[in-house]
Amino acid sequence: MASIPTPPAEPDDSPEAYVGLAAERAERLARERGWPTVRALAPGTIITMEYRVGRLNFEVKDGRVARAWKG
């Protein structure tokens, strides 16, 4: 039987640290800290709810991160 794959580790980073930052700065910082996928979304954007390891989501309002979460 095949072994169960181990998902890649996420950076040891708190999404809350990005709230209030300018969107471009937050994305650059997230990539520097090891996030392979960074997604910026407008408030109210319809998205699927699947969890993707290694993805950091930003809700951007008026050019600043209003909310951040993993997956």
PyMOL commands that place a pseudoatom at each C-alpha (Angstrom):
pseudoatom trace, name=CA, resn=MET, resi=1, chain=A, elem=C, hetatm=0, pos=[0.000, 0.000, 0.000]
pseudoatom trace, name=CA, resn=ALA, resi=2, chain=A, elem=C, hetatm=0, pos=[1.228, 3.505, -0.823]
pseudoatom trace, name=CA, resn=SER, resi=3, chain=A, elem=C, hetatm=0, pos=[2.237, 5.806, 1.995]
pseudoatom trace, name=CA, resn=ILE, resi=4, chain=A, elem=C, hetatm=0, pos=[0.158, 8.854, 2.830]
pseudoatom trace, name=CA, resn=PRO, resi=5, chain=A, elem=C, hetatm=0, pos=[1.860, 11.959, 1.430]
pseudoatom trace, name=CA, resn=THR, resi=6, chain=A, elem=C, hetatm=0, pos=[3.013, 14.585, 3.900]
pseudoatom trace, name=CA, resn=PRO, resi=7, chain=A, elem=C, hetatm=0, pos=[1.809, 18.067, 2.982]
pseudoatom trace, name=CA, resn=PRO, resi=8, chain=A, elem=C, hetatm=0, pos=[4.466, 20.771, 2.809]
pseudoatom trace, name=CA, resn=ALA, resi=9, chain=A, elem=C, hetatm=0, pos=[4.931, 22.750, 5.996]
pseudoatom trace, name=CA, resn=GLU, resi=10, chain=A, elem=C, hetatm=0, pos=[3.463, 26.226, 6.197]
pseudoatom trace, name=CA, resn=PRO, resi=11, chain=A, elem=C, hetatm=0, pos=[5.633, 29.108, 7.349]
pseudoatom trace, name=CA, resn=ASP, resi=12, chain=A, elem=C, hetatm=0, pos=[5.562, 29.744, 11.082]
pseudoatom trace, name=CA, resn=ASP, resi=13, chain=A, elem=C, hetatm=0, pos=[3.798, 33.046, 10.587]
pseudoatom trace, name=CA, resn=SER, resi=14, chain=A, elem=C, hetatm=0, pos=[0.671, 34.711, 11.949]
pseudoatom trace, name=CA, resn=PRO, resi=15, chain=A, elem=C, hetatm=0, pos=[-1.823, 36.049, 9.385]
pseudoatom trace, name=CA, resn=GLU, resi=16, chain=A, elem=C, hetatm=0, pos=[-2.840, 38.770, 11.846]
pseudoatom trace, name=CA, resn=ALA, resi=17, chain=A, elem=C, hetatm=0, pos=[0.621, 40.340, 11.417]
pseudoatom trace, name=CA, resn=TYR, resi=18, chain=A, elem=C, hetatm=0, pos=[-0.378, 41.497, 7.912]
pseudoatom trace, name=CA, resn=VAL, resi=19, chain=A, elem=C, hetatm=0, pos=[-3.576, 43.332, 8.862]
pseudoatom trace, name=CA, resn=GLY, resi=20, chain=A, elem=C, hetatm=0, pos=[-3.192, 47.078, 8.316]
pseudoatom trace, name=CA, resn=LEU, resi=21, chain=A, elem=C, hetatm=0, pos=[-0.226, 46.811, 5.941]
pseudoatom trace, name=CA, resn=ALA, resi=22, chain=A, elem=C, hetatm=0, pos=[-0.322, 48.153, 2.391]
pseudoatom trace, name=CA, resn=ALA, resi=23, chain=A, elem=C, hetatm=0, pos=[-1.330, 45.259, 0.118]
pseudoatom trace, name=CA, resn=GLU, resi=24, chain=A, elem=C, hetatm=0, pos=[1.865, 45.299, -1.981]
pseudoatom trace, name=CA, resn=ARG, resi=25, chain=A, elem=C, hetatm=0, pos=[4.092, 45.379, 1.102]
pseudoatom trace, name=CA, resn=ALA, resi=26, chain=A, elem=C, hetatm=0, pos=[2.105, 42.572, 2.749]
pseudoatom trace, name=CA, resn=GLU, resi=27, chain=A, elem=C, hetatm=0, pos=[2.400, 40.347, -0.336]
pseudoatom trace, name=CA, resn=ARG, resi=28, chain=A, elem=C, hetatm=0, pos=[6.147, 40.973, -0.637]
pseudoatom trace, name=CA, resn=LEU, resi=29, chain=A, elem=C, hetatm=0, pos=[6.651, 40.246, 3.082]
pseudoatom trace, name=CA, resn=ALA, resi=30, chain=A, elem=C, hetatm=0, pos=[4.558, 37.067, 2.923]
pseudoatom trace, name=CA, resn=ARG, resi=31, chain=A, elem=C, hetatm=0, pos=[6.650, 35.730, 0.022]
pseudoatom trace, name=CA, resn=GLU, resi=32, chain=A, elem=C, hetatm=0, pos=[9.871, 36.608, 1.879]
pseudoatom trace, name=CA, resn=ARG, resi=33, chain=A, elem=C, hetatm=0, pos=[8.566, 34.635, 4.869]
pseudoatom trace, name=CA, resn=GLY, resi=34, chain=A, elem=C, hetatm=0, pos=[7.996, 31.567, 2.710]
pseudoatom trace, name=CA, resn=TRP, resi=35, chain=A, elem=C, hetatm=0, pos=[4.365, 31.630, 1.568]
pseudoatom trace, name=CA, resn=PRO, resi=36, chain=A, elem=C, hetatm=0, pos=[4.345, 30.082, -1.931]
pseudoatom trace, name=CA, resn=THR, resi=37, chain=A, elem=C, hetatm=0, pos=[0.845, 31.354, -2.738]
pseudoatom trace, name=CA, resn=VAL, resi=38, chain=A, elem=C, hetatm=0, pos=[-0.502, 34.752, -1.724]
pseudoatom trace, name=CA, resn=ARG, resi=39, chain=A, elem=C, hetatm=0, pos=[-3.998, 35.742, -2.834]
pseudoatom trace, name=CA, resn=ALA, resi=40, chain=A, elem=C, hetatm=0, pos=[-5.431, 39.282, -2.576]
pseudoatom trace, name=CA, resn=LEU, resi=41, chain=A, elem=C, hetatm=0, pos=[-9.217, 39.568, -2.674]
pseudoatom trace, name=CA, resn=ALA, resi=42, chain=A, elem=C, hetatm=0, pos=[-11.627, 42.475, -2.701]
pseudoatom trace, name=CA, resn=PRO, resi=43, chain=A, elem=C, hetatm=0, pos=[-14.217, 42.551, 0.114]
pseudoatom trace, name=CA, resn=GLY, resi=44, chain=A, elem=C, hetatm=0, pos=[-17.168, 40.322, -0.720]
pseudoatom trace, name=CA, resn=THR, resi=45, chain=A, elem=C, hetatm=0, pos=[-15.351, 38.319, -3.390]
pseudoatom trace, name=CA, resn=ILE, resi=46, chain=A, elem=C, hetatm=0, pos=[-16.956, 34.913, -3.830]
pseudoatom trace, name=CA, resn=ILE, resi=47, chain=A, elem=C, hetatm=0, pos=[-14.382, 32.156, -3.282]
pseudoatom trace, name=CA, resn=THR, resi=48, chain=A, elem=C, hetatm=0, pos=[-14.406, 28.417, -2.764]
pseudoatom trace, name=CA, resn=MET, resi=49, chain=A, elem=C, hetatm=0, pos=[-13.754, 27.221, 0.759]
pseudoatom trace, name=CA, resn=GLU, resi=50, chain=A, elem=C, hetatm=0, pos=[-11.191, 24.495, 0.110]
pseudoatom trace, name=CA, resn=TYR, resi=51, chain=A, elem=C, hetatm=0, pos=[-8.096, 24.661, 2.274]
pseudoatom trace, name=CA, resn=ARG, resi=52, chain=A, elem=C, hetatm=0, pos=[-4.788, 24.834, 0.397]
pseudoatom trace, name=CA, resn=VAL, resi=53, chain=A, elem=C, hetatm=0, pos=[-1.638, 24.319, 2.432]
pseudoatom trace, name=CA, resn=GLY, resi=54, chain=A, elem=C, hetatm=0, pos=[0.823, 27.124, 1.800]
pseudoatom trace, name=CA, resn=ARG, resi=55, chain=A, elem=C, hetatm=0, pos=[-1.721, 29.731, 0.705]
pseudoatom trace, name=CA, resn=LEU, resi=56, chain=A, elem=C, hetatm=0, pos=[-2.187, 33.038, 2.498]
pseudoatom trace, name=CA, resn=ASN, resi=57, chain=A, elem=C, hetatm=0, pos=[-5.313, 35.052, 1.690]
pseudoatom trace, name=CA, resn=PHE, resi=58, chain=A, elem=C, hetatm=0, pos=[-5.688, 38.805, 2.080]
pseudoatom trace, name=CA, resn=GLU, resi=59, chain=A, elem=C, hetatm=0, pos=[-8.912, 40.771, 1.962]
pseudoatom trace, name=CA, resn=VAL, resi=60, chain=A, elem=C, hetatm=0, pos=[-7.803, 44.154, 0.623]
pseudoatom trace, name=CA, resn=LYS, resi=61, chain=A, elem=C, hetatm=0, pos=[-9.846, 47.305, 1.183]
pseudoatom trace, name=CA, resn=ASP, resi=62, chain=A, elem=C, hetatm=0, pos=[-8.624, 50.746, 0.065]
pseudoatom trace, name=CA, resn=GLY, resi=63, chain=A, elem=C, hetatm=0, pos=[-5.154, 49.308, -0.668]
pseudoatom trace, name=CA, resn=ARG, resi=64, chain=A, elem=C, hetatm=0, pos=[-4.649, 47.853, 2.825]
pseudoatom trace, name=CA, resn=VAL, resi=65, chain=A, elem=C, hetatm=0, pos=[-5.048, 44.357, 4.236]
pseudoatom trace, name=CA, resn=ALA, resi=66, chain=A, elem=C, hetatm=0, pos=[-8.282, 44.345, 6.238]
pseudoatom trace, name=CA, resn=ARG, resi=67, chain=A, elem=C, hetatm=0, pos=[-8.249, 40.600, 7.004]
pseudoatom trace, name=CA, resn=ALA, resi=68, chain=A, elem=C, hetatm=0, pos=[-5.787, 37.725, 6.505]
pseudoatom trace, name=CA, resn=TRP, resi=69, chain=A, elem=C, hetatm=0, pos=[-6.176, 33.952, 6.826]
pseudoatom trace, name=CA, resn=LYS, resi=70, chain=A, elem=C, hetatm=0, pos=[-4.452, 30.709, 5.866]
pseudoatom trace, name=CA, resn=GLY, resi=71, chain=A, elem=C, hetatm=0, pos=[-5.660, 28.330, 3.241]
for i in range(1, 71): cmd.bond("trace and resi %d" % i, "trace and resi %d" % (i + 1))
show_as sticks, trace
zoom trace
